[in-house]
Amino acid sequence: MRLLRPFLGCAGVILLVLLPMPAALAQRINGAIVGTVTDTSGGAVSGAAVSIVEVNTTITHNFVTDDSGYYSAPQLPPGTYDVSARKQGFAVASRTGVPLFVDSTARVDLTLSPGAVSQTVNVSAESAPLIQADTADTGRKIDTTQTAELPLTTGRNFQNLLNLVPGAGIAVRDHSTFFNPQNSMASTVNGNSSLYNDFDIEGIDDNQRTNLLQI
């Protein structure tokens, strides 16, 4: 399970990702962008040059589609990306503003239309599909408004946000006030012990525990 958030008072986005099996206590920060490049008839376009650019840093990653028109860009830092594909005899196809969250996979399929390479057909990023077929992970994006307005209990403990994530049990306060003065909460995920949960905050490991309680 991943939590991306420095603290609840800042603007930003919270992303919780639940792994389908007990997670090793190791960092999984980066995401991936995958997709297929086809022509207007639906046929695969092999050998197409795919360019993936992070909007804020302008760092570019280049790939080439295989015989099935498929490409995969693993280990990409979370951010917003522009994705484009080009091949001789086709106009450039691009999609802008693709969000990539921590430990997630975004699918960007592109269609090349006949035309000059100097032409560009741009499509704005569309909403994420309701069913993500490219990864078995499940999760929930929690935006700033929800974070500020949801009635979080136990001193507005961020761990209560796990109640919104598929597969997570209700967060409970373990032990007595004497043994748990910091109001640490515990959640079981997909039936696993809370000791299997992995917390990262802005990519930093946050799995220190005392008396089996999350600090």
Secondary structure by P-SEA (a helix, b strand, c coil): ccccccccccbbbbbbbbbcccccccccccccccbbbbcccccccccbbbbbbcccccbbbbbbbcccccccccccccccbbbbbbcccccccccccccccccbbbbbbbbbccccccbbbbbcccccccccccccbbbbbbcaaaaaccccccccccccccccccccccccccccccccccbbbbbbccccccccbbbbccccccccccccccc
